[in-house]
Amino acid sequence: MKSRFTSTLLLVIVPAAILLTLAAFNIIRSLPQEDLKGKYQYKDFEPALKCRSCHPGIYEQWSQAMMSQAYTHHWDEIEYFELAVPHAEVNPALKDPVDGCNGCHTPMAYMVGKFPPPRPGEKSMANESVSCEVCHLTQRAQVDPPFNFSYFIEPGRTKYSGREPEIQSPAHKIVQNDFFRTTEFCGNCHNEKNPYGIWVKSTQLEWKEGPYAKEGVRCQDCHMPKGPYILALMGKERDDARLHLFHGAHDPGKVRGTIELRIEPDVRLAEPGENIVFTVALFNQKTGHKFPTGSVEDRIAWLDVEATDAKGKTYHLNVDKKGFEGEEYTISGDYLAYQDMAIPLKLTDFRGVQRDGIPYGNRIFRMPYFDEQGNMTIMQWNTFSQGVDYRIGPRETKVEKFTFKIPYEAAPGEMKVRAVLNYQLLVKPVADYLKVPSDESEIIMVNEHSTRVEILP
């Protein structure tokens, strides 16, 4: 079992090795590209509302997507202002990486260079988040592979697009740029390497290693699907317009059905006291990357299997262990974690909160992140190492078994056994402790399947 964080000494002492690591990160981060931090002013950029006058439909799609809320979203505000910024105050070596959070959550604010930016309630242009200007002023990635806001942006009247314009806009110049057709465009922010050199976000890299990359199916094909649409009021309907939906982890409709699952027993008839082995197959048929992806330190997906006998009594089934290294982090139990939140929260003798917050014995699909003391963390900037990657890859099938001894008190007759794959954006114990609004930890059912067996008298 990993050691628990109890020493207040760690709140103020930073080992020299960490300082050197952070310094090396900052040097490496700035060498291959032009540093845009603090290079521009807010007046150099247009607000998204101005774009709405000619692109009303696209604006409304964007305004309903997380792109428009990357800075204002409640969990992002809590994580940044209550964990990241205070952590950098305790450990000044973290200031540059924490400032860098804004490079993807509010690029305009990052390029203005005043940190931390005003809180969302102050309604500054930082609230533009990932706006029209941010994407359509991007010309290229400055590093390969792209990561950590490696975009090159230059404000001005020229806007870039993935397609050749049929007419020029009276409001700005349109230039076709093939970079918009690449996944590297997305990788600028959907790949992230932290101060310890850990890939704490790697969605574009996961795609690149998977089957869809070889087939030419890109991020945009799923998250910006083509359809008949009028992109601008002065234009005509296009059959292959890119819709600006950007639907992903925060869209229940996108999450539901991501994984197919089926459950079957090894026998159909059993007496009380006998074992039945239920096999569940989970197939990732929908994502071009692993599931879950993105902010993996926050996410949790788990397989819950329950049996209900003929009289309605319910029994919970525990997953069979497979015996691989690190498996203890993929089976729910009574464990404490996230002790390093004590540093930014300035707590003493903080024992952590529940690691999983779900029924015991369920299979969890996750990759745990650890701090330097070996405790699980949800603070990606403080991630020193990662554990077993037990997520479901694109077109991968995972098979789980549940050996169930039929209880002697089980009612004779038909027993229904139901397998459900659930998903949460943020583990509930963390959400509850930090008072994150409940929608961030609500349970989304990804998929379900049931089977039946007959229990003999």
Summary of the structure (lengths in Angstrom):
residues: 457
radius of gyration: 24.3
end to end distance: 43.5
largest distance: 80.4
contacts: 1428
relative contact order: 0.14
helix: 31%
strand: 24%
